[in-house]
Amino acid sequence: MRVLHGPRPRGIVARIVQTVGSSWLALSPHSLGSVTALVPREDCHLWLTDLDRWDSSSDEHRECLDPLDWERARRKPEGISRERFIRSRMVLRRILASLLDQRPIELHFESDAHGKPALKPPYQHCHFNLSHSGALLLVGVSMRASIGVDIEVPRSVPRASQLAKRVFTADEQALLRQAEVVSESARDEVFLKIWTRKEAYLKCRGDGFTMPARDFAVGIKGSTKIADVDIRSLDLPSPGYAALASATPVSHTHRYHLCPDE
């Protein structure tokens, strides 16, 4: 990640969250515009946040959403599921608006034949993808080409072997069996690492599981390239597994940890 030099823009939280081999800039949502003005927009941007730390009750936040967002929210079960959806739309709109120098409510979305969301013209050049697991939300943005992200909180996957037979290659299934011999936690880690990389790749392509997932290997560490898509795992500042896939080579990833209550 590029280091910010010179005076720190007002409002930016002066803390870097260190992870193995990478760092995430922790900042307040009020600093979104200041940070995005400092870094090249053609690079890849990643945003991580805990949705349960956001307050979606204020008029300022709720006014970010348009009627279609509210219609989708009403179809969610009442309670935490609906609230997390509202907050995820609010966060996504604020991130994209900061990069495009627009008001969040002025952004309009559409979905392709496979359900992948995109911005309507004139902002179709701003490619984005999001994923959430539990309270964690990961958003990826690229101004250059299609992008896919996936995130999973640590969890037990007792049916990992059965699921792997449907979506993992023979070599990936072998890695899972080796991990299962070690422990259940090792099995879960290997499964979720491969799963997030595979999901990110399919989301980048935009056709989901219409493509047989057993037909391609995504690896488990480092960078893997399938055709023109680059796939890599992401280190996180909190427990979890995540991956990024990009249709163009990624030279820089700017990583932000949004902390609304700091």
CORRA-V527514 format. One record per residue. RES is the residue in three letters. PHI is phi in degrees with one decimal (* if undefined). Layout:
# CORRA-V527514
res->RES phi->PHI
res->RES phi->PHI
This chain:
# CORRA-V527514
res->MET phi->*
res->ARG phi->-70.4
res->VAL phi->-82.6
res->LEU phi->-84.1
res->HIS phi->-105.3
res->GLY phi->83.6
res->PRO phi->-61.2
res->ARG phi->-76.3
res->PRO phi->-56.7
res->ARG phi->-57.9
res->GLY phi->98.3
res->ILE phi->-75.7
res->VAL phi->-69.9
res->ALA phi->-84.8
res->ARG phi->-150.9
res->ILE phi->-108.4
res->VAL phi->-86.3
res->GLN phi->-83.9
res->THR phi->-131.3
res->VAL phi->-66.4
res->GLY phi->78.4
res->SER phi->-160.4
res->SER phi->-145.8
res->TRP phi->-116.4
res->LEU phi->-80.5
res->ALA phi->-86.3
res->LEU phi->-147.6
res->SER phi->-78.0
res->PRO phi->-57.1
res->HIS phi->-67.2
res->SER phi->-95.9
res->LEU phi->-53.8
res->GLY phi->-63.8
res->SER phi->-65.8
res->VAL phi->-72.1
res->THR phi->-65.0
res->ALA phi->-75.6
res->LEU phi->-96.5
res->VAL phi->-112.8
res->PRO phi->-59.7
res->ARG phi->-73.7
res->GLU phi->-78.2
res->ASP phi->-77.0
res->CYS phi->-89.5
res->HIS phi->-115.7
res->LEU phi->-123.8
res->TRP phi->-128.3
res->LEU phi->-122.9
res->THR phi->-153.2
res->ASP phi->-98.7
res->LEU phi->-63.4
res->ASP phi->-73.4
res->ARG phi->-94.3
res->TRP phi->-95.3
res->ASP phi->-102.8
res->SER phi->-97.8
res->SER phi->-88.4
res->SER phi->-73.7
res->ASP phi->-60.8
res->GLU phi->-58.2
res->HIS phi->-77.3
res->ARG phi->-69.3
res->GLU phi->-73.5
res->CYS phi->-69.3
res->LEU phi->-90.1
res->ASP phi->-99.3
res->PRO phi->-55.9
res->LEU phi->-66.2
res->ASP phi->-61.0
res->TRP phi->-66.8
res->GLU phi->-62.9
res->ARG phi->-65.9
res->ALA phi->-62.5
res->ARG phi->-66.9
res->ARG phi->-81.6
res->LYS phi->-82.7
res->PRO phi->-59.8
res->GLU phi->-61.3
res->GLY phi->111.7
res->ILE phi->-65.2
res->SER phi->-62.8
res->ARG phi->-67.5
res->GLU phi->-63.5
res->ARG phi->-66.4
res->PHE phi->-64.0
res->ILE phi->-58.1
res->ARG phi->-66.4
res->SER phi->-65.3
res->ARG phi->-67.4
res->MET phi->-62.4
res->VAL phi->-65.9
res->LEU phi->-58.5
res->ARG phi->-63.2
res->ARG phi->-68.7
res->ILE phi->-64.2
res->LEU phi->-64.2
res->ALA phi->-63.9
res->SER phi->-67.0
res->LEU phi->-75.1
res->LEU phi->-99.6
res->ASP phi->57.0
res->GLN phi->-129.5
res->ARG phi->-80.4
res->PRO phi->-54.2
res->ILE phi->-69.7
res->GLU phi->-83.0
res->LEU phi->-87.3
res->HIS phi->-125.9
res->PHE phi->-117.3
res->GLU phi->-143.8
res->SER phi->-125.6
res->ASP phi->-82.5
res->ALA phi->-62.1
res->HIS phi->-100.8
res->GLY phi->89.3
res->LYS phi->-75.2
res->PRO phi->-75.7
res->ALA phi->-151.3
res->LEU phi->-81.9
res->LYS phi->-76.2
res->PRO phi->-54.6
res->PRO phi->-94.1
res->TYR phi->-111.1
res->GLN phi->-65.6
res->HIS phi->-74.5
res->CYS phi->-90.9
res->HIS phi->-86.6
res->PHE phi->-144.5
res->ASN phi->-154.6
res->LEU phi->-140.4
res->SER phi->-149.6
res->HIS phi->-138.1
res->SER phi->-145.0
res->GLY phi->60.9
res->ALA phi->-91.4
res->LEU phi->-82.7
res->LEU phi->-122.7
res->LEU phi->-119.9
res->VAL phi->-121.2
res->GLY phi->-116.1
res->VAL phi->-135.0
res->SER phi->-141.3
res->MET phi->-90.0
res->ARG phi->-106.5
res->ALA phi->-163.5
res->SER phi->-57.7
res->ILE phi->-140.5
res->GLY phi->-139.2
res->VAL phi->-133.7
res->ASP phi->-148.5
res->ILE phi->-140.3
res->GLU phi->-140.0
res->VAL phi->-77.1
res->PRO phi->-58.7
res->ARG phi->-159.0
res->SER phi->-79.6
res->VAL phi->-126.3
res->PRO phi->-62.2
res->ARG phi->-98.0
res->ALA phi->-56.9
res->SER phi->-64.7
res->GLN phi->-66.1
res->LEU phi->-65.3
res->ALA phi->-62.1
res->LYS phi->-62.4
res->ARG phi->-89.8
res->VAL phi->-127.9
res->PHE phi->-102.2
res->THR phi->-71.6
res->ALA phi->-59.9
res->ASP phi->-66.1
res->GLU phi->-67.4
res->GLN phi->-65.2
res->ALA phi->-64.5
res->LEU phi->-60.1
res->LEU phi->-65.6
res->ARG phi->-63.7
res->GLN phi->-62.4
res->ALA phi->-68.4
res->GLU phi->-64.8
res->VAL phi->-65.1
res->VAL phi->-72.4
res->SER phi->-173.2
res->GLU phi->-66.3
res->SER phi->-66.5
res->ALA phi->-65.8
res->ARG phi->-59.5
res->ASP phi->-62.4
res->GLU phi->-63.9
res->VAL phi->-63.8
res->PHE phi->-59.6
res->LEU phi->-70.5
res->LYS phi->-65.9
res->ILE phi->-68.2
res->TRP phi->-59.3
res->THR phi->-65.9
res->ARG phi->-65.2
res->LYS phi->-67.8
res->GLU phi->-61.9
res->ALA phi->-59.8
res->TYR phi->-63.4
res->LEU phi->-65.9
res->LYS phi->-70.5
res->CYS phi->-65.1
res->ARG phi->-64.6
res->GLY phi->90.2
res->ASP phi->-113.0
res->GLY phi->55.1
res->PHE phi->-85.3
res->THR phi->-70.6
res->MET phi->-96.3
res->PRO phi->-55.8
res->ALA phi->-68.9
res->ARG phi->-76.0
res->ASP phi->-86.1
res->PHE phi->-142.5
res->ALA phi->-102.8
res->VAL phi->-109.5
res->GLY phi->72.9
res->ILE phi->-129.8
res->LYS phi->-151.7
res->GLY phi->70.4
res->SER phi->-105.8
res->THR phi->-121.1
res->LYS phi->-118.8
res->ILE phi->-120.4
res->ALA phi->54.8
res->ASP phi->-100.7
res->VAL phi->-103.3
res->ASP phi->-96.3
res->ILE phi->-123.5
res->ARG phi->-151.2
res->SER phi->-83.1
res->LEU phi->-118.5
res->ASP phi->-78.8
res->LEU phi->-114.8
res->PRO phi->-81.2
res->SER phi->-142.9
res->PRO phi->-56.1
res->GLY phi->155.2
res->TYR phi->-129.3
res->ALA phi->-151.0
res->ALA phi->-146.3
res->LEU phi->-127.8
res->ALA phi->-129.1
res->SER phi->-135.2
res->ALA phi->-79.1
res->THR phi->-132.4
res->PRO phi->-57.5
res->VAL phi->-102.7
res->SER phi->-88.9
res->HIS phi->-137.7
res->THR phi->-120.2
res->HIS phi->-97.1
res->ARG phi->-112.5
res->TYR phi->-125.8
res->HIS phi->-109.6
res->LEU phi->-75.4
res->CYS phi->-121.3
res->PRO phi->-65.6
res->ASP phi->-105.5
res->GLU phi->-114.2
